[in-house]
């Protein structure tokens, strides 16, 4: 009877250890699943933030690129930088007739770009 009792105790002990190990594995799986969900949410949040930054970056890149005249012309009466036969010039289009003017002769304008904003004056 003692051998049977010892055998039963070992089986019970092994069963408890097995249950304990299974519980630890399940806990690790739950922790890993929670970590995966947290990382998925962080990735989702980063994508949302990134899409806003991408739109702003696209807007800034558009504002500083040379625009071909064939693509579109600047607004009338607004000073812009132009490329005229390879030379950089400041020019504008007249509000009345849309003709180009500059401080020097214009020949064949190929591209234009808005003027940059002037520097902010420091307050003393």
Secondary structure, 3 states (H helix, E strand, C coil): CHHHHHHHHHHHHHHHHHHHHHHHHHHHHHHHHHHHHHHHHHHHHHHHHHHHHHHHHHHHHHHCCCEECCCCCCCCCCCEEEEECCEEEEEEECCCCCCEEECCCCCCEEEEEECCCCCCCCCC
